[in-house]
Amino acid sequence: MSKKFDIFDILVGKPSDTDYGNKPVIIQGITGNFGSVHTRLMREYGTNIVAGVTPNKGGQTFEGIPVFDSVKDANKDFGAKISGIFVPAPFFLSAVKDAVNNGIKLLVAIPEHVPVRDAMEALEYAQTSGARIIGPNTPGVIVPSVNKIGIMPSQPFTKGSTAVFSRSGTLMYEVSYHLSREGIGQQIALGIGGDPINGTNLIEAFELISDRDEVESVVVVGEIGGDAEESLVQYIEKTGFSKPVVAYVAGRSAPKEKRMGHAGAIVYGNYGSAESKISSYSKVNIPVAKRPAEVPSILLKLMK
Amino acid sequence: MKLLEYQGKELFTEHDIAVPKSYLARNQSELNQIADKLQFPVVLKSQLTVGGRGKAGAILKCMKLEDLVPKFTELLNKEVKGELPKVILIEEAVNIDKELYLSLFLNRGKRSYSLISSAQGGMDIESVQNKVIQDISITGLTQSDAENIAKKLNLDGVTAKSFSNIVIKLAKLVREKEAELAEINPLAILKDGTCLALDSKIIIDDNSLFRHPELRKYVQISELQEQAEKSGFSFVELDGNIAIIGNGAGLVMSTLDIVTDAGGKPGAFLDFGGRATTETIYKALEVISKMSKIKAILVNLFGGIVRTDLVAQAILNAYQDGMISVPIYARISGAESEKSKKMLSNSNAKLYDTVEEAISSLVHYKELSK
């Protein structure tokens, strides 16, 4: 990625912005089961949802939010840069194209079961327009006490100075819950997604906060499959990333060649194994928690 | 979805990649029907999804007709890593000059496809020497790209041509069938210099199956798996006797690790996803109830918006209906947990505040070590 992508500028903005902390968001798939439930919950949390999109339902409203046939129609008035995508997997690629073509710069892609080929095409499409995808198969992103775009419950998250990046949804909640209980709040918590192809991988997630002073530490929740953790370690070595990092890797006891729930959570030989990831982390002295509940105490020790 | 060898070879044939002449037999009567057509020697290959068949003795050479039935029967009854074959592939043996390695796979880190080839075939790719690794655009693999790869492997003449054709055809197969991996190991060079695929390993992107009706005949899942998937669950059967149920693949994996660390042996992984209703939990317990090897159930549910009393109700219903009798150890974070504890107080289930507490009671349950 050549140009630096400033996710905080998009999600929160600058104090001089008239919509500082209240950035407009469009929800694609707003009238679906999932989309409607979470639109309500996002709004309760403070997310400024200005419009929804569902093909052939343009002209309707959802709890006072106007619904359009496309982002093209919806974004004429709002100039939103953020979209939450809640459409079924087979419609993911066309939803991405509609968003990218019409001013959206941050696409939070919730759907599970998106084919790899579609995900790859969507990423290429977004990249050429300087747009960024989080996911697919992500719980989304939350800036505690500002807004959330996604399906995460609000309770585990509190405002603070750590960043949580997670390849698993529930573990992102679980780890943040333990952190919050120990008084360690989060600047941001972002789900990488459980698929083999991620719009924002761990390295790109680290780049989002590497220059941000408000983020004082990072918690990486990983799992078996692929080599994202190994590549992250190379990045940390190469850049001399200096904020304290605590890692967790789920799936130490998972059998090989079995897909453990997530499309991306599968070990072939040593490729993707927990041992490979844990030994990579140990090369750069990043402590790896054995259980999610251990993360806060390890982090507190590092921060001393 | 990992295809069996013969299924992968069917796709090879469809894409004009040469494979040995072969037959399939599921039982003795099917074997009898093909026996007199066979040109000996033949190779009998057990069709299994697990790897390491050669080492496990699940591939047998058969020199003459008299040995056919005993060797066939041996393979049909040979379990490898807990798996029994449903069918045996019988191939006519070929004269091999040399063995190569060729694979195309989804390179997750690079978000593209990569090709690995080597002049040394027949072994595990991690031990293959002198690999040629090349990132390729799956749509734009040209004849000259393929010829360059052949050159790097020091192939020439007929072999270079045959090899580069196979590279192109394999790339086409990967693109059309949406495979995450297509491996030919070994790719044999025959006496006449042409190449022939002796084995196949193909993994199809499960999420793309909705637009590949032609591949659906290869889906082979157990009844349990099917029932679980119908309810939208992710389910993996494991070797032990503890079923682990939770919401979220990462959370269930993490629970698996903690149970294993504590000395327990997980027998099932079940992620029921985001919908923790009375009905979902009941259905999850129903899947587990069909596994006679399961002696205890651990439920780890991270809520927030989950009402634990709905989960407790599902557990009570499952006991009352006689669906399950084994004990349940549950950690359910969420609203109404005091009420839920009371609801379950006269049942065989117990609620704990942390997963660690639930697991430390669970592993002391006596029936587990019997």
Interface residues (C-beta under 8 A of the other chain):
Chain A: L41 A89 P90 H113 V114 P115 V116 R117 M120 L123 I151 M152 P153 S154 Q155 P156 S166 R167 S168 G169 T170 L171 Y173 E174 Y177 G194 P196 I197 N201 V221 E223 I224 G225 G226 D227 A228 S231 Y248 A250 G251 R252 S253 A254 P255 E257 K258 R259 M260 G261 H262 A263 G264 A265 G269 N270 K290 R291 P292 A293
Chain B: K2 T49 V50 G51 L106 R108 G109 R111 S112 D124 I125 E126 E178 E180 D205 D206 N207 S208 F210 R211 S234 V236 L238 D239 G246 N247 G248 A249 G250 L251 V252 M253 S254 L256 D257 I258 V259 T260 D261 P266 F269 D271 G274 F302 G303 G304 I305 S333 T354 V355 E356
